[in-house]
């Protein structure tokens, strides 16, 4: 895909600025200024997904994540965003999120967030052995201290906190 060019880069930069300031309406207004031909550019879709996630608009977030996978299947973020949104939409849930994220583990073997999120889903579905295995895979990729810190601050993994503290 071609890199974004002015003025779209300016609109995207402004959207990011408004997003970081917490003004989602202005961020969306800047995103709307991006040319129709580049609305599905991965950089635009990434920011659009962040805005929808901040708004907890999971249906729109899911749609944007699907577009991101379509336009940039080599980016792990689209796969992660899709699972994250799918977990939260009415027609989704934990199992659906897990099932959609599982193929990404093979596709992106060096991305620790994928096995980490799979551990969260497994833990919430009370599949603790599976959760342990996914956490171990995340540790192998990102290192013990980083994953331990994340896990002990993640309510999804609360059933394993005592174990995680000991290791």
N, C-alpha and C positions, 0 to 999 in steps of 0.2 A: 504494500500500500504506500502511496505517495505521502511524504510528510505534509503536514498542514502548512499553509502559507498565509501571509497577511492578506486580508484583515482577520481571517479566521483565528490565527494564532493570538491576536489581540483580544478577540471575544472570549476565547478559551481561557486566556490568562486572567481576564477580568472576572470570568465565572468562578475560577479557582479562588481568586481574592475574595469575592463576595461569599463563597462557600466557607472559606476559612474565618471570615468575620461573622458567620452565622446567619447571613441574610440570604436565605434560600430563594426567595422570590426574585431578587436581583440576579442571583446566579442563574436561575432558569431563564430570565429575560436575556441575559448575555448569551446563553446557549442557543436560544432561538434565533439569534442574529447570525449564527454560523450558516454558511451557504448550504442549501439543500443537498448539493452533491457531496458534501463532507459531513453531513449529520451522522453517518454511520462510521466515521473514522474512529478507530479504537480509542484515541485520546479523548475525543468528545464523549464517547460512550462511557468511558471510565468516570468522568466527572458527572455525567448525567446519573450514573448508578449511585455515586456517592450522595447526590442530592436526594434521590428517591429513598435511599437507605436512611438518611438523616430524618426524612419525613415519615419513615416507617410505611412508605407506600410500596408494599412488597409486590403487588401485582405488576406495577410499572417497573419496579426493580428487576423482576423476573424477566419481563419482556426485553429490557435493555441488556441484561446478561445474556439472553439468547442471541441477541443481535451481535454482542461482543464476541461470543463464541463463533458465530458465523463469519464475522469480518476478520477476526484474529484468533483462530483456533490454537495458535502456538503460544498464546498467553494463558498462563494458569489462572489469572485473575477472573476471567470470564467464567470458568468452571467453578471457582470458589464462590463468586457472586451468585451464580445460578443456584447452587446448593443452599447458600445462606438465605436467599429469598424464598426458595422452594420450601424450606423448613417452616416459613412463617405465613405463607399464603393459605387460604382456606382449603384449597384443593390439594395441598402438599402435606407436609409433616416430616417427622424425623426419618422414617423409612424411605420416603421419596427423595429426600435430600441425600441420604446415604447412597441410595442406588444411582443417583445422577453423578455423585462425586467419585464413586469407586473407580470408574474407568480412568479418571484423571491421575490416579496414583501411578498407573503404568505409564501414562503419557508424560508425566512430570516427576520422575523419580527423585529429583533433587530438591523438590519444593516441600519443606517441612509442614507447611500449613495444611496440606491435604491430609496426611495421616493424623495430624493433630485434630483437625475437624472431624475426621472419621472416628477418632477416639471419643470425642464429645458426643457424637450421635450414638455410638454404641453404649456409652455410659448412661445416657438418658433413656435408652431403651432397655436398660438393666442387663446388658450383655457385657459384664465387667471383664471377663477374660478377653473378649475381643477388644475392648477398650484398652486393656493393658498392652496387648500386642501392637495396636496402632500407636500408642504412646511410645513404645520402645522403638518403633520405626522412626517416629519423629525425632527422638533423641539421637538416633544414629545419624540423622541428617543435620540437625541443628545444634546438637550438644546438650548434655544433661542439664546444665545450669539454666540455660535459656528456657527449655521446655518445662523444667520444674517450676521456675518463676511464673511462667504463663499459666500452668495448670493450677497452681495454688491460688491464683487470682481469678479463676474461671469457675463460676457456679455450676456449669455443666458437668464438671469433673469432681464435684464435692463428694460423691460416694467413694472416691479413691484418694482423697486428701491425706488421710492418715498414712496410707501406704506410700504415697508420694513423698511425704515429709521424711519418712524413714530411709528413703533411698537417695 
